[in-house]
Amino acid sequence: MSLPPEEAPDATTTRSWRITFNAPFALSFGLLASLVLLIDVLTNGAMVQNMGLLPSWSWAGSYRMLTYIFCHANFMHLLGNLLFLLLLGPILEEKYGTWSLALMTAITAIVTGVINALLFDQGLIGASGIVFMFILLSSIVNVRKREIPLSFVFIAVIYLGGEIANSFEEDNISQFAHILGGLMGGVFGYWRLR
């Protein structure tokens, strides 16, 4: 005996759960960075040597201005960046679109790489600058024109202020890349409002 059409189960209730590729850019970035680290570990550092931004930059190595963001020193370095990228990426891709977010990431990486090569004598690896761009960009996702959210001000002060304070410590971390990435996120966010 079949049910009358009005009593038949709704088509949406009979579907099973499925996994979706909800943030193509963030997920692809994470997979590529993970693959680069795996190959780097298996080849004893060959990926960082071939993709990281070296202190002695040359035109022949221009591709490194973009590829350094996929290289990481170790698993913890990658994990720290991936947590933020995968947490914030879906929100940002929904707001700005996959291609716009990819373009903002590429511009941030290249600007940071060029300025780092011009001003500093140290190499550069990792997506920390991109993470800071994501953090600042996500803090202004729901901004209306001519309003500055207090949450954006707090995030800017906490993250950028912390990086400025950390820049006086002697370590292998490029606080400059973090600061510039955050500034780029703020600029992109407010530029998109216009």
ChimeraX attribute file (.defattr): number of C-alpha atoms within 10 A of each C-alpha:
attribute: neighborCount
match mode: 1-to-1
recipient: residues
	/A:1	3
	/A:2	6
	/A:3	8
	/A:4	7
	/A:5	8
	/A:6	7
	/A:7	8
	/A:8	9
	/A:9	10
	/A:10	10
	/A:11	7
	/A:12	7
	/A:13	7
	/A:14	8
	/A:15	8
	/A:16	6
	/A:17	6
	/A:18	5
	/A:19	5
	/A:20	7
	/A:21	10
	/A:22	13
	/A:23	19
	/A:24	17
	/A:25	22
	/A:26	24
	/A:27	17
	/A:28	12
	/A:29	20
	/A:30	20
	/A:31	14
	/A:32	14
	/A:33	23
	/A:34	19
	/A:35	14
	/A:36	19
	/A:37	23
	/A:38	16
	/A:39	15
	/A:40	20
	/A:41	16
	/A:42	11
	/A:43	11
	/A:44	11
	/A:45	15
	/A:46	15
	/A:47	21
	/A:48	26
	/A:49	13
	/A:50	16
	/A:51	21
	/A:52	24
	/A:53	28
	/A:54	21
	/A:55	14
	/A:56	12
	/A:57	18
	/A:58	11
	/A:59	7
	/A:60	7
	/A:61	14
	/A:62	14
	/A:63	15
	/A:64	24
	/A:65	26
	/A:66	21
	/A:67	23
	/A:68	26
	/A:69	25
	/A:70	23
	/A:71	28
	/A:72	25
	/A:73	14
	/A:74	13
	/A:75	12
	/A:76	10
	/A:77	14
	/A:78	20
	/A:79	14
	/A:80	13
	/A:81	20
	/A:82	23
	/A:83	13
	/A:84	17
	/A:85	25
	/A:86	17
	/A:87	13
	/A:88	19
	/A:89	26
	/A:90	20
	/A:91	16
	/A:92	21
	/A:93	19
	/A:94	12
	/A:95	14
	/A:96	16
	/A:97	15
	/A:98	17
	/A:99	12
	/A:100	14
	/A:101	20
	/A:102	17
	/A:103	11
	/A:104	18
	/A:105	24
	/A:106	17
	/A:107	17
	/A:108	25
	/A:109	26
	/A:110	20
	/A:111	18
	/A:112	24
	/A:113	25
	/A:114	18
	/A:115	13
	/A:116	21
	/A:117	20
	/A:118	12
	/A:119	8
	/A:120	14
	/A:121	12
	/A:122	13
	/A:123	17
	/A:124	27
	/A:125	24
	/A:126	26
	/A:127	28
	/A:128	26
	/A:129	28
	/A:130	27
	/A:131	25
	/A:132	27
	/A:133	29
	/A:134	27
	/A:135	25
	/A:136	26
	/A:137	23
	/A:138	20
	/A:139	21
	/A:140	22
	/A:141	18
	/A:142	10
	/A:143	15
	/A:144	11
	/A:145	9
	/A:146	9
	/A:147	8
	/A:148	12
	/A:149	14
	/A:150	11
	/A:151	12
	/A:152	19
	/A:153	13
	/A:154	13
	/A:155	15
	/A:156	20
	/A:157	13
	/A:158	11
	/A:159	17
	/A:160	22
	/A:161	14
	/A:162	13
	/A:163	18
	/A:164	15
	/A:165	11
	/A:166	14
	/A:167	15
	/A:168	9
	/A:169	10
	/A:170	7
	/A:171	9
	/A:172	9
	/A:173	16
	/A:174	20
	/A:175	21
	/A:176	18
	/A:177	27
	/A:178	23
	/A:179	24
	/A:180	21
	/A:181	30
	/A:182	27
	/A:183	20
	/A:184	26
	/A:185	27
	/A:186	23
	/A:187	15
	/A:188	18
	/A:189	21
	/A:190	18
	/A:191	9
	/A:192	10
	/A:193	14
	/A:194	7
